[in-house]
């Protein structure tokens, strides 16, 4: 069945991927109407997350953000498929890397990076942009797909332009093996930790939230500079990537200071453009364990 689903869907994926952007976004508009008004995919989850995160917003404002989110979610899905066939010219015309000279300076100092990001903006497009503009060897930590055929297809698209990918379970082992390479290892670190007992708890978007402290542990262990990257959507189909150095000397940071700093700056960016964060994820399904 895994092979059958792949061979049935692969021609459609290619058709979408080779489509010009104007056509891609017309398809996205259709999917928005279908997903929002007909299927109603996770609407209760999205509305609940938005209301809890923005209690000061009216119902009308929440509905407006919700609709903007679903429109963006459809764009994001089709933009991700676009990476299967796009080239260097398309990347450079659609995604701009800011403050490259700052990253080049870190590279000249021989400093490797732990790059922390959230599910904000098009994180799939950030990788090719980084690899084409920056001197660090980029490693991207990811969760492999269960279907081996689609896994192979998306691995090919993600490793264009000399980007390398690391299955999540191999993160530390691979980073240690490449310790002599001046690298940047990107982790999307805004989902709930697993197992939940390892979570650090903090206030995030007005809610008691379990957060993942893996990037902090890795940065301190390897003494890698911690850089946060915000993938900001400037208009439909166009993005700018803004890197910010959070900690140049991570070993000197207090316990959980790096984790809290990352989540705080991410929270501010979500509030700035709320429609481009992943609101349909069940981010707050866990409750802080009670102590006896």
Secondary structure, DSSP 8 states (H G I E B T S, - for coil): -HHHHHHHHHHHHHHHHHS-HHHHHHHHHHHHIIIIIII-TTHHHHHHHHHHH-TTS-HHHHHHHHHHHHHHHHHHHHHHHHTTT--HHHHHHHEEE--HHHHHHHHHTT--EEEEE-SBS-HHHHHHHHHHH-SSEEEEEE---SSHHHHHHHHHHHTGGG-EEEEGGGHHHHHHHTTTS-EEEEEE--S--SSGGG-EEEEETTEEEEE--HHHHHHHHHT-EEEEEEEEEEETTEEEEEEEEEESSGGGS-TTHHHHHHHHHHHHHHHHSGGGB-TTS-TT--------
